[in-house]
Amino acid sequence: MNLPAPVILASNSPRRKELLSELEVEFEILVRPVSEYFPEDIHPRAVAVLVSENKAKAYDDLSPDNIVITADTIVALEGEIMGKPENREHAVEMLTKLSGKTHHVVTGVTVFWKGRFKSFAEETLVTFKPLTREEIDYYIDTCEPYDKAGAYGIQEWIGKIGITGIEGDYYGVIGLPLCKLYQELTQLSA
């Protein structure tokens, strides 16, 4: 994919790096520390976009010739926003809550170029079968999902054995909605 400027992926996520590579975009990774704070009274979709935009603002001192891509993924169940688990017990708690239920996964993305922020969010419904404690323990012990919102990766073992339905963007659940991002990037070249 030919873009009008060098691309920076502002993420340490190996999944986002792999996904952006699959769009055949050349990029470099540059990560700056950013607070992921958000007010508790806003909608999950707005949270993902707000955090993504805050991440992008940390790069506003770069040359305007760079295209910066930031993203944030959250899991929401019955109004509760689940970020990354703090420890093993927290991961068990999250997966136990998700067990047998449908939840929302929202990934907010911001493309920052020439002083402008273009943000969007993709929301996907994901349904888990009832998970046993043994399945939850096995998954946490083997995959250590501490860097994943909701304490799981859809592409990992728990997704393969536990997810019974998905409505929306699969890649958005992984952390980067490729179809929508591709559309946004191609508009930059137009």
C-alpha positions as CSV (number, residue, x, y, z in Angstrom):
1,M,0.0,0.0,0.0
2,N,1.5,3.3,-1.0
3,L,0.8,6.1,1.4
4,P,1.8,9.8,1.1
5,A,3.9,9.8,4.2
6,P,5.9,7.5,6.6
7,V,3.7,5.6,9.0
8,I,4.2,5.3,12.7
9,L,2.3,2.7,14.7
10,A,2.1,4.0,18.2
11,S,1.6,0.6,19.9
12,N,3.6,-2.1,21.6
13,S,1.0,-4.7,20.7
14,P,2.5,-7.5,18.7
15,R,-1.0,-8.2,17.4
16,R,-1.4,-4.7,16.0
17,K,2.0,-4.9,14.5
18,E,1.1,-8.1,12.7
19,L,-2.2,-6.9,11.5
20,L,-0.9,-3.6,10.1
21,S,1.8,-5.6,8.3
22,E,-0.9,-7.7,6.7
23,L,-2.2,-4.5,5.1
24,E,1.2,-4.3,3.4
25,V,1.9,-1.0,5.0
26,E,5.5,-0.1,5.8
27,F,5.8,1.5,9.2
28,E,7.9,2.0,12.2
29,I,6.9,1.6,15.9
30,L,7.3,4.5,18.3
31,V,5.6,4.3,21.7
32,R,5.3,7.1,24.2
33,P,3.8,6.8,27.7
34,V,0.2,8.1,27.8
35,S,-2.4,8.0,30.5
36,E,-5.4,5.8,29.7
37,Y,-7.6,7.5,32.1
38,F,-11.3,8.1,31.1
39,P,-14.3,9.5,33.0
40,E,-16.5,6.7,34.3
41,D,-19.7,8.2,33.0
42,I,-19.1,7.9,29.3
43,H,-20.2,5.2,26.8
44,P,-17.7,2.4,26.0
45,R,-17.5,3.5,22.4
46,A,-16.5,7.0,23.5
47,V,-13.9,5.6,25.9
48,A,-12.1,3.7,23.1
49,V,-12.0,6.8,20.9
50,L,-11.0,9.1,23.7
51,V,-8.1,7.0,24.8
52,S,-7.0,6.5,21.2
53,E,-7.1,10.2,20.6
54,N,-5.2,10.9,23.8
55,K,-2.5,8.5,22.6
56,A,-2.3,10.3,19.2
57,K,-2.0,13.7,20.9
58,A,1.3,12.5,22.4
59,Y,2.8,12.7,18.9
60,D,1.7,16.2,17.9
61,D,5.3,17.4,18.0
62,L,6.4,15.1,15.2
63,S,6.8,16.3,11.7
64,P,3.4,16.7,10.0
65,D,4.8,14.5,7.3
66,N,4.2,11.4,9.5
67,I,1.0,9.4,9.6
68,V,0.5,8.2,13.2
69,I,-1.9,5.4,14.0
70,T,-3.1,4.8,17.5
71,A,-5.7,2.4,18.9
72,D,-7.3,1.3,22.1
73,T,-9.5,-1.7,22.7
74,I,-12.0,-2.2,25.5
75,V,-14.4,-4.9,26.6
76,A,-17.8,-4.0,28.0
77,L,-20.2,-6.3,29.7
78,E,-23.5,-4.9,31.0
79,G,-22.1,-1.4,31.3
80,E,-18.9,-2.4,33.0
81,I,-15.7,-1.6,31.1
82,M,-13.0,-4.2,31.4
83,G,-9.5,-3.1,30.6
84,K,-6.4,-5.3,31.0
85,P,-6.3,-7.5,34.1
86,E,-4.1,-6.4,36.9
87,N,-3.1,-9.9,38.0
88,R,-4.2,-13.6,37.8
89,E,-7.1,-13.2,40.1
90,H,-8.4,-10.3,38.2
91,A,-8.1,-12.2,34.9
92,V,-10.1,-15.1,36.5
93,E,-12.8,-12.7,37.6
94,M,-13.1,-11.1,34.2
95,L,-13.3,-14.4,32.3
96,T,-15.8,-15.7,34.9
97,K,-18.0,-12.7,34.3
98,L,-17.8,-13.1,30.5
99,S,-18.6,-16.9,30.7
100,G,-21.9,-17.7,29.1
101,K,-22.6,-14.1,28.1
102,T,-22.5,-11.7,25.1
103,H,-20.3,-8.7,25.5
104,H,-19.1,-5.7,23.4
105,V,-15.6,-5.2,22.2
106,V,-14.8,-1.7,21.0
107,T,-11.6,-0.7,19.3
108,G,-11.1,3.0,18.8
109,V,-8.5,4.1,16.2
110,T,-7.0,7.5,15.5
111,V,-5.1,8.4,12.4
112,F,-3.1,11.6,12.9
113,W,-1.7,13.4,9.9
114,K,-1.0,17.0,9.0
115,G,-2.3,18.3,12.3
116,R,-5.7,16.5,11.9
117,F,-7.1,13.7,14.0
118,K,-9.4,11.3,12.2
119,S,-11.0,8.8,14.7
120,F,-13.4,6.0,14.5
121,A,-14.6,3.0,16.5
122,E,-15.6,-0.5,15.5
123,E,-17.9,-2.4,17.9
124,T,-18.2,-6.2,17.8
125,L,-20.5,-8.5,19.8
126,V,-18.8,-11.6,21.1
127,T,-20.5,-14.5,22.9
128,F,-18.8,-17.0,25.1
129,K,-20.1,-20.5,26.0
130,P,-20.2,-21.2,29.7
131,L,-16.5,-21.7,30.6
132,T,-15.4,-24.1,33.3
133,R,-13.0,-23.0,35.9
134,E,-10.5,-25.5,34.6
135,E,-10.7,-23.9,31.1
136,I,-10.2,-20.5,32.6
137,D,-7.3,-21.6,34.7
138,Y,-5.7,-23.5,31.8
139,Y,-6.0,-20.5,29.5
140,I,-4.6,-18.0,32.0
141,D,-1.7,-20.3,32.9
142,T,-0.7,-21.1,29.3
143,C,-1.4,-17.8,27.5
144,E,-1.0,-15.2,30.3
145,P,-3.5,-12.7,28.9
146,Y,-2.4,-9.8,31.0
147,D,-1.9,-7.4,28.1
148,K,-5.4,-8.0,26.7
149,A,-8.7,-6.1,27.4
150,G,-11.1,-8.5,29.0
151,A,-8.3,-10.9,29.8
152,Y,-8.6,-12.8,26.5
153,G,-7.4,-12.9,22.9
154,I,-10.0,-14.2,20.4
155,Q,-7.3,-15.7,18.3
156,E,-5.9,-17.7,21.2
157,W,-7.0,-21.1,22.7
158,I,-9.9,-19.6,24.7
159,G,-11.4,-18.1,21.5
160,K,-11.1,-21.3,19.7
161,I,-12.9,-23.4,22.3
162,G,-15.1,-20.8,24.0
163,I,-16.5,-18.3,21.5
164,T,-19.9,-19.4,20.1
165,G,-20.7,-16.2,18.2
166,I,-19.3,-13.0,16.8
167,E,-21.2,-10.2,15.1
168,G,-18.9,-7.5,13.7
169,D,-15.2,-7.1,12.9
170,Y,-13.0,-10.0,14.0
171,Y,-9.9,-8.0,13.6
172,G,-11.3,-5.2,15.7
173,V,-11.6,-7.8,18.5
174,I,-7.9,-8.6,18.0
175,G,-7.1,-4.9,18.3
176,L,-7.1,-3.2,14.8
177,P,-10.2,-3.1,12.6
178,L,-8.4,-3.6,9.2
179,C,-11.2,-2.9,6.8
180,K,-12.1,0.5,8.2
181,L,-8.5,1.4,8.8
182,Y,-7.7,0.5,5.2
183,Q,-10.5,2.7,4.0
184,E,-9.2,5.6,6.1
185,L,-5.6,5.2,4.9
186,T,-6.6,5.0,1.2
187,Q,-8.5,8.3,1.6
188,L,-5.1,9.9,2.6
189,S,-3.7,8.8,-0.8
190,A,-6.6,10.2,-2.8
